[in-house]
Each structure stands twice: as structure tokens, then as C-alpha cells.
Amino acid sequence: MARVAAAFSLRDPAGRGAARAFAELFGGSRAECGAPECFEVDGVLVGGFEEDSINLEMLDEAPDPAADAVIVFSRHRSEAGKKSLTVHHPGNPTGSAPLGGEPGVLATSYPALSKLLLSSLVAAAEETGLSETHEVTLEATHHGPTRPSKAIVFVELGSVEEDWSNPRGWETLAIAVKHALEALDNAKCRPAAGFGGGHYPIKHTRIQLEDPEVCIGHVIPKYAFQQGLAEGVITQALTKSYPAPAEKAIIEKKSLKASQRRMIEEEAMKLGVKVVYI
């Protein structure tokens, strides 16, 4: 049984609001966890830190050193102002790291938890009425933190200040996290990694929501291949997966060049990973 903690940035209105809603809705109590603000909800330690969410490099030590994974409540920013509820894992697939973490390093993913968070967001948005305005989607792997060894999953509310301060949005994230955690022990999907598609990978999102057998961790998008993947990133996407490495590499064929697809195929073959095209 996996032990999961949660974290947020005190300077982030969406993350702060969602974390506090999580405590208020589900009987949280104040606790000590090595963070400036801390509470416990049904055994889950939730820590609020001064650092921005992309810089939460201390998650191995706090809020729960014994946790296997950490869910980060966070805001989502979109230049287009797209209203969304998103799930993704942190990491920097290229040689640059403009938003925290280390260049060319992916954090450990948690495909089963990601899948449950995404489906729970769909249900929670229906419950709170946010489904009328917000799209639920996976995001490609991006930004920090990358140094913690624990699995990290971001659950985000976006995409502008109006959304970040919306109590219904906070409640939606809180409800989704509670439901995902309640279902986690019974998760039986097989882990996979995704390649290709856009920053909001439509086909991978559909698989995550509709295929009960498959759960997707890291998604390395088309633009990361175009910018130039850092050495070893394909291997990281397939192996840095909790509690087991990916069994499948799910590739959106039309979005990647033949040479890029071969790169994935070669790494997958070395690792004994099945390649599936969509």
C-alpha cells in the first residue's frame, strides 16, 4: 500500500486554496511536518511551503519522509487563458530548465495515481459544476521539481487569476484528490509512458480516461523532440515510474518523425518495453 503526502506553495492562491479546502472538507487537523503550514487528513500529511511549487525540491524530507509519493496542489498558467483542470508529472525533457528543476532530468512518475486523479477530476468537476467551464486534461511532462526521489504528481487549476481564486475550483481539486486516494489501493492498471502529441496530449488523455488496463506516467511531447531531447530522457520516461517501470511506450505516430520514432523504439527494445502506436 503506497503512502502519499501532499504539498502546496503558500504563495500560490490555487494550490493554497485547494489544500485548505481538502482539510476543511475532509476533517483535517493541524500537524507538524517540517513546513510553515501543515495539517493531516486521514493520515495524509499536507505541507505548505514558502517556495513556489516548481521549486519544492525538499519533498523527500517534508512533509512526510516516509511517503512514497507526493501530490502537489498547484495553479496552472496558460497564455491562451484556457480554463482547465490538469494532471502531469514534473521534469525537463530538454537541456534547459526555465521553470525549476534540473535540465534533462525527469522526476519519478506515478501512472496509477495520475490516472485516478484525472478520472476523479472529471467526476469532481461534474459535482461542483466546473465541468461547464473547464476542460480536464493531461499535460505533458514539464517544469520542476526534479531532485526528490519520491514520485510526484501535480494536480492543477487554471489558467488565470480568476480561476486560481475560485472556491469551486479549490473544492474540485480537493474532492478529486480525496477520491483518487481512496481508490489507489485497488488500482490494477499497467504502467506506460507517452510520446508525441501536444502540450495537452489529446490522445493520451483519452487513453488515460477510457482504457482501464493502461495508466500513463510521463508524456514527452512533440515540441520536446523538436527542441532536442536531453540524453537519456526516453529511458527516464520509461523507467522512472512508481512502483514499476513502464510496460508500454505509447507513441502518437503522426506527430513524430520516423527518426524520432526509431529513437523511442530502440530504447524500448533495450528495456523490453512494448511499443504501441496511436
C-alpha positions in Angstrom: 0.0 0.0 0.0 1.5 3.3 -1.1 1.9 6.1 1.4 1.0 9.5 -0.2 1.6 13.0 1.1 0.6 16.4 -0.4 2.2 19.8 -0.7 1.5 23.3 -2.0 3.1 26.7 -2.2 1.8 29.4 0.2 2.4 32.0 -2.5 0.0 30.1 -4.9 -3.7 31.0 -4.5 -4.9 28.0 -6.3 -2.7 25.5 -4.5 -3.2 27.1 -1.1 -7.0 27.3 -1.6 -7.2 23.7 -2.8 -5.1 22.3 0.0 -7.0 24.2 2.7 -10.3 23.1 1.1 -9.0 19.5 1.3 -8.5 19.9 5.0 -11.8 21.7 5.6 -13.9 19.3 3.6 -12.4 16.1 5.0 -11.8 16.8 8.6 -8.2 17.9 8.6 -6.4 18.8 11.7 -3.2 20.9 12.4 0.0 18.9 12.4 3.8 19.2 12.5 5.6 18.2 9.3 8.6 20.5 8.7 6.6 23.0 6.7 5.3 26.5 7.7 1.8 25.3 7.4 0.8 21.7 8.0 -2.2 19.6 8.5 -3.3 15.9 8.4 -6.3 14.5 6.5 -7.0 10.8 7.1 -3.3 10.0 7.6 -2.1 12.2 4.7 0.3 14.9 5.7 -0.1 18.2 3.7 2.6 20.8 3.9 2.5 24.4 2.7 5.9 25.9 1.8 7.2 29.4 1.1 8.8 28.2 -2.2 6.9 28.2 -5.4 5.5 24.8 -6.4 8.1 24.3 -9.2 10.9 24.7 -6.6 9.7 22.2 -4.0 12.9 20.3 -4.0 12.6 19.3 -0.3 9.8 16.8 -0.8 11.9 13.8 0.2 12.3 15.3 3.7 8.9 17.1 4.1 6.0 17.0 4.6 6.4 13.2 5.1 9.8 11.5 4.8 8.0 8.1 4.9 5.8 8.9 1.9 6.3 7.0 -1.4 4.7 9.8 -3.4 3.6 13.5 -3.2 0.6 15.2 -4.8 1.2 18.9 -5.4 -1.8 21.2 -5.5 -1.0 24.0 -7.9 -2.2 26.7 -10.2 -2.0 26.2 -14.0 -1.0 29.1 -16.2 -1.9 29.3 -19.9 -1.1 32.2 -22.1 -4.3 31.5 -24.0 -6.2 31.6 -20.8 -7.7 28.2 -21.4 -9.8 27.1 -18.4 -8.6 23.7 -17.4 -8.0 21.1 -14.7 -4.8 19.3 -15.4 -2.6 16.4 -14.2 1.0 15.9 -15.0 4.4 14.9 -13.7 7.4 17.2 -13.4 10.5 17.0 -15.4 12.6 18.8 -18.0 13.0 16.7 -21.2 15.4 19.0 -22.9 18.7 20.6 -22.0 17.0 23.7 -20.5 15.1 24.2 -17.2 13.4 27.6 -17.4 10.8 26.6 -14.7 12.7 24.9 -12.0 14.4 21.5 -11.7 17.4 20.3 -13.5 17.9 20.2 -17.3 17.4 16.8 -18.8 16.0 15.3 -15.6 12.6 13.8 -15.1 11.0 13.2 -11.6 9.6 9.8 -10.8 6.1 9.4 -12.2 3.1 7.5 -10.6 0.9 6.4 -13.5 -1.8 4.8 -11.4 -2.2 7.9 -9.3 -2.2 10.1 -12.3 -4.9 8.1 -13.9 -7.1 8.2 -10.8 -6.6 11.9 -10.4 -7.6 12.6 -13.9 -10.8 10.5 -13.8 -11.6 11.9 -10.3 -11.2 15.4 -11.7 -13.9 14.6 -14.3 -16.3 13.4 -11.6 -15.5 16.2 -9.2 -16.0 18.8 -11.9 -19.4 17.4 -12.6 -20.2 17.6 -8.9 -19.1 21.2 -8.4 -20.3 22.5 -11.8 -16.9 23.3 -13.1 -17.3 20.9 -16.0 -19.4 23.6 -17.7 -16.3 25.8 -18.0 -13.2 23.8 -17.5 -11.6 21.0 -19.6 -10.0 18.1 -17.8 -6.7 17.0 -19.4 -3.3 15.5 -19.0 -0.4 17.8 -19.6 3.0 16.8 -21.0 5.9 16.5 -18.6 7.4 19.9 -17.7 8.9 22.1 -15.0 10.4 21.3 -11.6 11.0 19.9 -9.1 13.2 17.1 -10.2 15.6 16.3 -7.3 13.2 14.4 -5.0 13.4 10.6 -5.3 9.7 10.2 -4.4 7.1 10.0 -7.2 5.5 13.5 -7.7 2.2 14.3 -9.4 0.8 17.8 -10.0 -2.9 18.5 -9.9 -3.7 22.0 -11.2 -6.4 24.6 -11.5 -6.1 27.1 -14.4 -5.5 29.2 -16.1 -5.7 32.8 -14.9 -6.0 34.6 -11.6 -9.8 34.5 -11.7 -9.6 30.7 -11.8 -7.0 30.4 -9.1 -9.2 32.3 -6.7 -12.4 30.3 -7.4 -13.6 28.4 -4.4 -15.4 25.9 -6.6 -12.1 25.2 -8.3 -10.4 24.6 -4.9 -13.2 22.2 -4.0 -12.9 20.4 -7.3 -9.2 19.7 -6.7 -9.8 18.7 -3.1 -12.6 16.3 -3.9 -10.6 14.7 -6.8 -7.6 14.1 -4.6 -9.7 12.5 -1.8 -11.5 10.2 -4.3 -8.2 9.3 -6.0 -6.5 8.4 -2.7 -9.5 6.3 -1.7 -9.3 4.2 -4.9 -5.5 3.9 -5.1 -5.1 0.6 -3.2 -7.3 -1.1 -5.8 -5.6 0.3 -8.9 -4.6 -2.5 -11.2 -3.6 -0.8 -14.4 -0.3 -1.4 -16.3 2.1 1.5 -16.4 3.0 3.2 -19.7 4.8 6.3 -20.9 3.5 8.5 -23.7 5.4 10.2 -26.6 4.3 12.8 -29.1 1.2 15.0 -29.2 0.9 18.5 -27.9 1.3 20.0 -24.5 -2.2 18.9 -23.9 -1.9 15.4 -25.3 -5.5 14.7 -26.5 -5.0 11.0 -27.5 -3.0 10.1 -24.4 -5.7 11.8 -22.2 -8.4 9.8 -23.9 -6.5 6.6 -23.2 -5.9 7.6 -19.6 -9.6 8.2 -19.1 -11.1 5.3 -21.2 -8.7 2.3 -21.1 -8.9 0.6 -17.7 -5.9 -1.5 -18.4 -3.4 1.3 -19.1 -2.1 4.1 -16.9 0.2 6.7 -18.3 3.0 8.4 -16.4 5.4 10.7 -18.3 4.3 12.2 -21.6 7.2 13.6 -23.7 5.5 15.9 -26.3 6.4 16.6 -29.9 7.8 20.0 -29.1 10.4 18.5 -26.8 11.7 16.3 -29.7 11.8 19.4 -31.9 13.8 21.3 -29.3 16.1 18.4 -28.8 15.7 15.8 -26.1 18.5 15.6 -23.5 20.4 12.4 -23.5 18.7 9.6 -21.6 15.3 11.2 -21.4 13.5 8.4 -23.3 14.9 5.9 -20.9 14.0 8.0 -17.9 10.4 8.3 -19.2 10.2 4.6 -19.3 12.0 3.7 -16.1 11.3 6.5 -13.6 7.9 5.2 -12.8 6.5 4.1 -9.4 6.1 1.3 -8.3 7.3 -0.3 -11.5 8.7 0.8 -14.9 6.6 1.3 -17.9 5.5 -1.8 -19.8 4.4 0.2 -22.9 5.6 3.2 -24.9 2.5 4.7 -26.4 3.5 6.8 -29.4 1.3 9.3 -31.3 2.7 8.3 -34.7 1.7 11.2 -36.9 3.2 13.9 -34.6 6.8 12.4 -34.7 9.2 11.9 -37.5 10.4 8.5 -38.4 13.8 9.1 -36.9 12.2 10.2 -33.6 10.1 7.2 -33.5 13.1 5.0 -34.1 14.8 6.6 -31.1 11.9 5.5 -28.9 11.7 2.0 -30.5 15.4 1.4 -29.9 15.3 2.4 -26.2 12.1 0.4 -25.7 13.6 -2.7 -27.2 16.7 -2.4 -24.9 14.3 -2.3 -21.9 11.9 -4.9 -23.1 9.1 -2.4 -23.4 6.3 -2.9 -25.9 5.7 -0.1 -28.5 2.1 0.9 -29.3 1.2 3.4 -31.9 -1.9 5.6 -31.7 
